[in-house]
Amino acid sequence: MAEVGCLSVTVSSMAFISFVLVIISLCPCKAHVPLIIWTSEGDSLPTLTEPAAGEIVSGMKLVSSLQSALTTLPNTVLLFLQDKLSLEDFTVYGGVFGNKQDSVFLHLESALQASTPLVLPALALSTTDSVEELFQEVLGIPALHIVPSALNQLQLNTSQPSFLVISLPYTHGVQSKELLRKNDEIIGDVLTVFTAHGVPYTAVYTGLMPSYVTHDTVTSLTQRLVLNYQNVLSFKSFQLTFLMRKIFFPVSARNWTVIEKVELNYDGQRAVFNSSRGIYSPAEFSFHCQSVSSSESPLLVPSNAKDNASQWNILFTDFQIQGFNVTGNFSYASDCASFFTPGIWMGLLTSLLMVLILTYGLHMIMQLRTMDRFDDPKGPGISVPLND
């Protein structure tokens, strides 16, 4: 077990040149898949809430929600894992336009109507690459791959948690509709067996990759920036890795660099920190921040409660980094401090208040009127008659 450590690093231009840049992959697609969770008990899923419109659910958020929710849900978890699945499959083949009789998800819809499901329209593909491992980690038990024909011979202990994986093959093509219909029948057969044996379950339906790819939304390039050290903090070997991604966003019509993870590898152990999406800059610029920390106003968050990252406190001072369009020196720096800092806002509001007071005072002075009639000492006096 690694001892608790505090890492403080100053990344300068000379240190930046010593980075080793490795291009990992190129994925010109929008890699999101849907995920549906429901139970045989029909109750709503505790602590799990519907995501906001357009939200892409990360693995860290899903894990934190499942860790608390699965403690009160049925112990038997069924994972229906399809080769390819997209939200468009439900809109095209689900009879959502009134043609319910033409829907290929009749058994799935029947199960969802009897429950209060949780639907995640967009689950990050980095999560679904290891969705099986994710549930294994949350449940703390290995997965058991089964085929529907062997369910009748399966003996389950409902007092102990079980994690069953049923693979649903699906190849996107001309026969997509019939393949989805057959997979829906498999889901219905499996649920019928568990219902007949009186075994409560928590079911999950998702895919390994999207069946529909949107090319005009996001294009991304992955790079790893690696620093190797020796004899640091009493460790024989110490490696610091930054995982950066260049993503094109049509809204801004430009590429952006986003730091997704920071990894520590030391003496065979590993600690991973996820970026809170606060470390980003235009791809042609570098990113600069006076302080990047995992404690105060954290921009780096431990990826897993069971990870060694919880034992570390990372602090980068005078942090500057650039992963793309490198020419030897840093490009123009996009600073993490916003243009209007709290101090600037306080100064502006105070100045505005003083201007309002001055304006009010000038307005009052301009409303003053002097006397325009006076007594003539040579003429008769002004008399003001008084009547009772």
Secondary structure, DSSP 8 states (H G I E B T S, - for coil): ----EEEEEE--HHHHHT-EEEEEEEE-S--EEEEEEEETT--B-TT-----TT--B-HHHHHHHHHHHTTTS-SEEEEEEEEE--HHHHHHHS-TTS-GGG-S-HHHHHHHHTSB-EEEEEEEHHHHTTHHHHHHHHHTS--EE--GGGSTT----TTS-EEEEEEE----STTHHHHHHHHHHHHHHHHHHHHHTT--EEEEEEEEE-SS--TTT--EEEEEEEEEEEEETTEEEEEEEEEEEEEEETTTTEEEEEEEEEEEEETTEEEEEEE-S--EEETTSEEEEEEEESSSS-SEEES-TTSGGGGEEEEEEEEEE--SS--SS--SEEESS-SS-HHHHHHHHHHHHHHHHHHHHHHHHHT---------TTS---------
